[in-house]
């Protein structure tokens, strides 16, 4: 999977979590958007919901179940820090 | 749809229900205020009650959290299934007590994870299977709540079925203590929002339909009625007939049908009357405009005919251009996206939530015949010399009853649906209305209206608050079906007589203006009452308020101890 495809899947997951966020706090579909870490709009429930949504979108696209939810990765500077870093992580794993 | 002002929702659950609360507050019902019961046993949260009486609530539990017997049965232990039924009834009793302190309560039915196969082929065997036990528990709960008018049990099984395998997430349960994934949360929030709309009197009441390629396949003006695709041994024809059946069922539920179509009227009506496979006939439609005029204007004309506002209407048309035109030109109307494949018409109609209403009254069931009665009245009006002659010829009779168990649900429905002839546009649930009527000095009078063409049902309400010499009209509302037939004056006559009999000296009516109740302001402005300031009107009760001679009043409940002559 290329990075662009992975980014589109992350955007699909953003659509899901945005329904639970106030209009002013919704995640924008941009590689720079912070998911985990200072400046992010998601709390712990929102992050879990987002990661599971991303897992399902990837499974739908590839036909293969993936496991992204890993507490060790949910840290600032980790693969979930921004949309862009997550897309690169997904593309690398799916390569 | 946005929340009504000051709408509040309280959540009680045995799992993390934050996702649902957030979805409602931020997307499905923007503006609603939400609060979640503190973590702990559900029964304790029910005993503590909601934050206030003006809060509605969602109480969502898993069956094993309510019944330990069910949890053991699920684990294949030998248990007495009747104990789980008792648990369901106990839970129902707690819900009823809780509902006494809430506005409305929504209770999703109990479900099992879709992957749980239980006893497999034995799962519906009485005394063995958990599927059978859970169905019994849900029925026992529904029966325990049957006569609690403000509690609504919602079918969570349908949410799971529609969401499919992605509706339940064990991972979400392990990680966040919520087993229901976003697809189910989405469906639950949509149903709860629709229920809130229905309770607020915002359920849609009329469907305005195109004809060609909506009620039948083909253009009747080109092929003639006998060559339309409708019924027969043809899957397309069957789909149109099935859609008409769904519309007939909707009409039986109390939703009116009407037609707006660009067609030759005579040819279209001939098709409706003569095609042997038509399910809907001319008498099933409350109004129609079949001509070559602009559809938006014709939709407005139909709504004027039936005295309904655009926010009560749904418009169905196969043309995206016509849908866009009506959506733009008729603010408030609901125009659903409509599939091009007739095989999807029925499911599209039946999946609409906008018809969800909290009660189904005798008036709803009779709405179809009422439309036919109304057409007879209009024909009589066309033949009459004057409006007064016509009104006298109708032989209008008004029956007065106090609010009671027999008319409470209909009265609450009317209170919440009426916009135009409505003094205060107060919105109350059935429980709130009954509680208000029991207050000191309060009285709620209901008015049933009939004439020689038929029965309009319970169509008027007067709510009075009498304190010493001052009698205040708190509610004064009349269904649009009988507006302008002098029933308004008869209601004022009865209200004034009731206040006089209780030694009040002044009847006061203060109109709370809304975007829709100008007809009510117009009525009070010409009612003969003295306008003292702004929208405040007074009547000196030293003299009766005369009843119009076109209307006969029968005081069945003898609520007025000395009705003025």
Interface residues (C-beta under 8 A of the other chain):
Chain A: X16 X19 X20 X21 X22 X23 X44 X45 X48 X49 X52 X53 X55 X56 X69
Chain B: X16 X18 X19 X22 X23 X25 X26 X27 X30 X166 X169 X171 X172 X175 X176 X178 X181 X182 X186
